[in-house]
């Protein structure tokens, strides 16, 4: 009697899975949090899922950019697309090691591998004319002006805290390494991919590709990957156990299970904040509208319980 086919889950791990708080940002600190998160993630494998992990990289890219800025009197600066590639490798390494250590006593643990992933964006995306995504460290007005004049940076004043560079955040159109990821998954590998939404690249007229200075939303790229792989389940891990209506207000209401149509209505009604829950709900809606069957939003600590229907917010088609 043959075993039933394992379901494929695509799991997006948020930035909180690597940075605990402002006082714990070292590489060792990040690994410790990553290890704690991995202890929950392996529960999905024990539950019988094939698994692809994606992750955020905002703080890590910020650290790389800051190091580059501080050393520019001596070394060349690192372009943003290369920062993304660097962070994919470093975070992938931490996840691989943490997962290995969690599963090392299993009789036959699956291998874990990282794919440096490129995501195609449209060079005509409106965000290239209206950059809004803050990156890097805060600057004085004088430094900001110098970068704007010398490097062509787009600069904004950020809520009285200083000036920051902003870059485009175009929508993901295609993930170049999907077939590689698919082959690895089918061979039994737990894959780490699409880190930070993928390294943004644009296609030239001759069909070649080149990197560009942009940041792709991790949740939207994860949704795209889930659609391209025809995943059974999209999971977005974030800082809260459940999605809430009227979040942070006296009438706050946690959601256990909602339909696609309800998710659309709640989004339309403005219940979800930009830069927080909104892109996660949008990612889920796109996945379900394209044939996905179910999605889950929860935090890492409740992941295993949520898979059993005891926690988290389920969104179904």
Helices and strands as residue ranges (DSSP letters): E 8-13, G 15-17, H 27-46, E 50-55, H 58-70, H 80-103, E 112-114, E 118-121, G 126-128, E 133-139, H 141-151, E 154-157, E 163-167, E 172-175, H 178-186, E 190-192, G 195-197, E 199-203, E 209-211, H 218-228, E 233-238, E 244-245, E 253-254, E 257-259, H 260-268, H 278-289, E 294-299, G 300-302, H 303-307, E 313-316
